[in-house]
Amino acid sequence: RVHTPSLSAQSIPSQFIAINMFALRSSLRLHQPNNRRALTASSTRRSLTRAISTIVDESITFGDVTVSNPPKANDIDLVPHLPSFIKSFHHINTSLPPCHHSHLRWMLQKDLVLKQDFLLLGTPNLAMERRHLILLYASLLNREVEYVSLTRDTTEADLKQRKEVSNNGTVYVNQAPVRAAIHGRLLILDGLEKAERNVLPTLNNLLENRELHLNDGTMMVSSTVHEVHQLGISVHPDFRVAALGSLTVGESATLDPPLRSRFQARLASAVDVGDVLGVASACSNELLDIATMKSLVQLAGENADGVSLHSVHKALYYLERNQQSVTLQSAVNAHGMGKSGDMIGVKDVLQPLGTKLADSGKLPGFIPTKTTTTVRDLIIAGFESGNRAVALVGPKGCFKSAVARDAAQVRGVKAELFSLYSDMTARDLLQVRSTDSVSGDTIWRETPLTRAARNGTCLILDGVDKLRSDTLSSIALLLGQGWAVLPDGTRFRAHEKFRCIAIGHPPTERSWITPEVKSMFHWIQVDPLPTDELRDVLKELYPSLQPDVLHKILKLQKQLNRVTADSVAEKEALQLSMRKMKHICKRVEVRPDALTSLVNNTLMSDFLPDRDQAIVRKCLRKSGIAATDEDHEDTISDYTLDEALLASCRRIA
């Protein structure tokens, strides 16, 4: 066992420890130390230890670890960019807390000095911070990176070779781990705990002996074996694996024991609140006073599991631009750092937001109101403060899709819709497997998400609540860092104008907003329109609608909203959403005397259980829309029977 040099307490805080993964057992538990310190004014003047430096001879030094000749990048597109809150290389020492300096030093030592694969562990809500940290390390070393986001859908073919049909034959295409091993790149396995238990052991021999049997019959061997025997494909000596994993407090490690023994692990705990304040003040634009900044960091630090430093930076920039319009607590809630999953909403806006709008005309068929305008301004304010993705969460039929299209319209960009479904895999979000109609070759077709990221348009992700959490988190690299890694092996940087608006329903018993998903979006809560605004919208859309009929429809909506149901699905079936009300009003303009039948048809009351049918009839009576014989006769008279068709369908004895 190789022992690392002893370090002073100044360079590595005591709460950040390195764990020898060989000693980890299935009883490994993640404990979160209570490392919160009281905020003091002197914390902003704390001098950070200079831990990162470079020398003219191309060597690099992190703390007391120096590497004289780090690997050089041959493909600059595979080298990550610096995070947005680090303005340049010269600002790194003041833009990072001391614990991150220590993590970078440890990764350099494991990667290029001891030449060991390593693993960063932590709580799920800090997954983005660990991802930023490993990409920052690769950026500082100019290290080429291959990235794999692991999910339950990851298969053995995704880790070795995928079979494709080309030119009437079968070819095998190397995947990210194989490419990284051949070219000596840093392989990042993100989400080690999400993959199926029998998938990752595929890489056991590659991690331990640098050997791997490929599907095309070839074999990868270590560089030493290749030099001696001149057999197989040589694994580059600079090839290294950096894994990222999440463990909930009190949860035992679920990794396969032979697999986890291949890594040297380190616990990346939450940054101390005092260090967060020091770094936030150093990276700010000095538009907030120290008392406001201190209160913001203190509110974010109340989260028991800690918060991502990147989320604090985004909340800081958001508050700097909108400090007169939103409160401190709402800025914290908007970035997923609230105590109970709260979000920013219309009620949190103190005065109109000063957003920049393009003169691109009015969205056809959209009637703006005070509420919809405020939600639209919240979306644009989230984009202007540096967020690439915004999430609208609200009940069914409360103008989420319409206001998302309106936000894209006023920004002067094209909106592209991407409807999601529950069985969608992580690959389906980026590319879809298809076959060429002429040659019969297997090809990959881009999805709206990939097209929007490449062309710089606004994507509307409709139905994010239907996806599994691991599937949704697979696009965290694209939404957070703007780096797309596609299933066919291509990689590109997202267009600087690319923006994403995700639409979802509020979480139920099993919340789809996991701690990792929280850090991916800027969260906005959307509530149904007030009655007076709803009346104005329907009047403008349907000017010939009789006022008394409109009053009855609005009264019925209020009665149905008061109904209590046993499940969410039953509640939605009994509600009159905006879409259903527009359906009724459009038809009742032509047939004002058939209101009862139109309401029943819209609610599909004939297919409801007897109890729900009784509830609908009771609400109709209270709203003054009681059923009449005229309605029934009018409904029947609209249908005629085709006697000739009936005769042709009769069974002949």
WOTA-V476118 format. One record per residue. N is the residue number from 1. SS is DSSP state (2 for helix, 1 for strand, 0 for the rest). BURIAL is # if it has 9 or more other C-alpha atoms within 8 Angstrom, else .. Layout:
n:ss:burial
N:SS:BURIAL
N:SS:BURIAL
//
This chain:
n:ss:burial
1:0:.
2:0:.
3:0:.
4:0:.
5:0:.
6:0:.
7:0:.
8:0:.
9:0:.
10:0:.
11:0:#
12:0:#
13:0:#
14:0:.
15:0:.
16:0:#
17:0:.
18:1:.
19:1:#
20:1:#
21:2:#
22:2:#
23:2:.
24:0:#
25:0:.
26:0:.
27:0:.
28:0:#
29:1:#
30:0:#
31:0:.
32:0:.
33:0:.
34:0:.
35:0:.
36:0:.
37:0:.
38:0:.
39:0:#
40:0:.
41:2:.
42:2:.
43:2:#
44:2:#
45:2:.
46:0:.
47:0:.
48:0:.
49:0:.
50:0:.
51:0:#
52:1:#
53:1:.
54:1:.
55:0:.
56:0:.
57:0:.
58:0:#
59:0:#
60:1:#
61:1:#
62:1:#
63:0:#
64:0:.
65:1:#
66:1:#
67:1:#
68:0:.
69:0:.
70:0:#
71:0:.
72:0:.
73:0:#
74:0:.
75:0:.
76:2:.
77:2:.
78:2:#
79:0:#
80:0:#
81:0:.
82:0:#
83:0:.
84:0:.
85:0:.
86:0:#
87:0:.
88:0:.
89:2:.
90:2:.
91:2:#
92:2:#
93:2:#
94:2:#
95:2:#
96:0:#
97:0:#
98:2:#
99:2:#
100:2:#
101:2:#
102:2:#
103:2:#
104:2:#
105:2:#
106:2:.
107:2:#
108:2:#
109:2:#
110:2:#
111:2:#
112:2:#
113:2:.
114:0:.
115:0:#
116:0:#
117:0:#
118:1:#
119:1:#
120:1:#
121:1:#
122:1:#
123:0:#
124:2:#
125:2:#
126:2:#
127:2:#
128:2:#
129:2:#
130:2:#
131:2:#
132:2:#
133:2:#
134:2:#
135:2:#
136:2:#
137:2:#
138:2:#
139:2:#
140:2:.
141:0:#
142:0:#
143:0:#
144:0:#
145:1:#
146:1:#
147:1:#
148:1:#
149:1:.
150:0:#
151:0:#
152:0:.
153:0:#
154:0:#
155:0:.
156:2:#
157:2:.
158:2:#
159:2:#
160:0:#
161:1:#
162:1:#
163:1:.
164:1:#
165:1:#
166:1:#
167:0:.
168:0:.
169:1:.
170:1:.
171:1:.
172:1:#
173:1:.
174:1:#
175:0:#
176:2:#
177:2:#
178:2:#
179:2:#
180:2:#
181:2:#
182:2:#
183:2:#
184:0:#
185:0:#
186:1:#
187:1:#
188:1:#
189:1:#
190:1:#
191:0:#
192:0:#
193:0:#
194:0:#
195:0:#
196:0:#
197:0:.
198:0:.
199:0:#
200:2:#
201:2:#
202:2:#
203:2:#
204:2:#
205:2:#
206:2:#
207:2:#
208:2:.
209:2:.
210:0:#
211:0:#
212:1:#
213:1:.
214:0:#
215:0:.
216:0:.
217:0:.
218:0:#
219:1:#
220:1:#
221:1:#
222:1:#
223:2:#
224:2:.
225:2:#
226:2:#
227:2:.
228:2:.
229:2:.
230:0:.
231:0:.
232:0:#
233:1:#
234:1:#
235:1:#
236:0:#
237:0:.
238:0:.
239:0:#
240:1:#
241:1:#
242:1:#
243:1:#
244:1:#
245:1:#
246:1:#
247:0:#
248:0:#
249:0:#
250:0:.
251:0:#
252:1:#
253:0:#
254:0:.
255:0:#
256:0:.
257:2:.
258:2:.
259:2:#
260:2:#
261:0:#
262:0:#
263:0:#
264:1:#
265:1:#
266:1:#
267:1:#
268:0:#
269:0:#
270:0:#
271:0:#
272:0:#
273:2:#
274:2:#
275:2:#
276:2:#
277:2:#
278:2:#
279:2:#
280:2:#
281:2:#
282:2:.
283:2:#
284:0:#
285:0:.
286:0:.
287:0:.
288:0:.
289:0:.
290:2:.
291:2:.
292:2:.
293:2:#
294:2:#
295:2:#
296:2:#
297:2:#
298:2:#
299:2:#
300:2:#
301:2:#
302:0:.
303:0:#
304:0:.
305:0:.
306:0:#
307:0:#
308:0:#
309:2:#
310:2:.
311:2:#
312:2:#
313:2:#
314:2:#
315:2:#
316:2:#
317:2:#
318:2:#
319:2:#
320:2:#
321:2:.
322:0:#
323:0:.
324:0:.
325:0:#
326:0:#
327:0:#
328:2:#
329:2:#
330:2:#
331:2:#
332:2:#
333:2:#
334:2:#
335:0:#
336:0:#
337:0:#
338:0:#
339:0:.
340:0:.
341:0:.
342:0:#
343:0:#
344:1:#
345:0:#
346:2:#
347:2:.
348:2:#
349:0:#
350:0:#
351:0:.
352:0:.
353:0:#
354:0:.
355:0:.
356:0:.
357:0:.
358:0:.
359:0:.
360:0:.
361:0:.
362:0:.
363:0:.
364:0:.
365:0:.
366:0:.
367:0:.
368:0:.
369:0:.
370:2:.
371:2:.
372:2:#
373:2:#
374:2:#
375:2:#
376:2:#
377:2:#
378:2:#
379:2:#
380:2:#
381:2:#
382:2:#
383:2:#
384:2:.
385:0:#
386:0:#
387:0:#
388:0:#
389:1:#
390:1:#
391:1:#
392:1:#
393:1:#
394:0:#
395:0:#
396:0:.
397:0:#
398:0:#
399:0:#
400:2:#
401:2:#
402:2:.
403:2:#
404:2:#
405:2:#
406:2:#
407:2:#
408:2:#
409:2:#
410:2:#
411:0:#
412:0:#
413:0:#
414:0:.
415:1:#
416:1:#
417:1:#
418:1:#
419:1:.
420:0:#
421:0:.
422:0:.
423:0:.
424:0:#
425:0:.
426:2:#
427:2:#
428:2:#
429:2:#
430:2:#
431:1:#
432:1:#
433:1:.
434:1:.
435:1:.
436:0:#
437:0:.
438:0:.
439:0:.
440:0:#
441:0:#
442:1:#
443:1:.
444:1:#
445:1:.
446:1:#
447:0:#
448:2:#
449:2:#
450:2:#
451:2:#
452:2:#
453:2:#
454:2:#
455:2:.
456:0:#
457:0:#
458:1:#
459:1:#
460:1:#
461:1:#
462:1:#
463:0:#
464:2:#
465:2:#
466:2:.
467:0:#
468:0:#
469:2:#
470:2:#
471:2:#
472:2:#
473:2:#
474:2:#
475:2:#
476:2:#
477:2:#
478:2:#
479:2:#
480:2:.
481:2:.
482:0:#
483:1:#
484:1:#
485:1:#
486:0:#
487:0:.
488:0:.
489:0:.
490:0:.
491:1:#
492:1:#
493:1:.
494:0:#
495:0:#
496:0:.
497:0:.
498:0:#
499:1:#
500:1:#
501:1:#
502:1:#
503:1:#
504:1:#
505:0:#
506:0:.
507:0:#
508:0:.
509:0:.
510:0:.
511:0:.
512:0:#
513:0:#
514:0:.
515:2:.
516:2:#
517:2:#
518:2:#
519:0:#
520:0:#
521:0:#
522:1:#
523:1:#
524:1:#
525:1:#
526:0:#
527:0:.
528:0:#
529:0:.
530:0:.
531:2:.
532:2:.
533:2:#
534:2:#
535:2:#
536:2:.
537:2:#
538:2:#
539:2:#
540:2:.
541:2:.
542:0:#
543:0:.
544:0:.
545:0:#
546:0:.
547:2:.
548:2:.
549:2:#
550:2:#
551:2:.
552:2:#
553:2:#
554:2:#
555:2:#
556:2:#
557:2:#
558:2:.
559:2:#
560:2:#
561:2:.
562:0:.
563:0:.
564:0:.
565:0:.
566:0:.
567:0:.
568:2:.
569:2:.
570:2:#
571:2:#
572:2:.
573:2:.
574:0:#
575:0:#
576:0:#
577:0:#
578:2:#
579:2:.
580:2:#
581:2:#
582:2:#
583:2:#
584:2:#
585:2:#
586:2:#
587:2:#
588:2:#
589:0:#
590:0:.
591:0:.
592:2:.
593:2:.
594:2:#
595:2:#
596:2:#
597:2:#
598:2:#
599:2:#
600:2:#
601:2:#
602:2:#
603:2:#
604:0:.
605:2:#
606:2:.
607:2:.
608:0:#
609:0:.
610:2:.
611:2:.
612:2:#
613:2:#
614:2:.
615:2:.
616:2:#
617:2:#
618:2:.
619:2:#
620:2:#
621:2:#
622:2:#
623:0:#
624:0:.
625:0:#
626:0:#
627:0:.
628:0:.
629:2:.
630:2:.
631:2:#
632:2:#
633:2:.
634:2:#
635:2:#
636:2:.
637:2:.
638:0:.
639:0:.
640:0:.
641:0:.
642:0:.
643:2:.
644:2:.
645:2:.
646:2:.
647:2:.
648:2:.
649:2:.
650:0:.
651:0:.
652:0:.
653:0:.
//
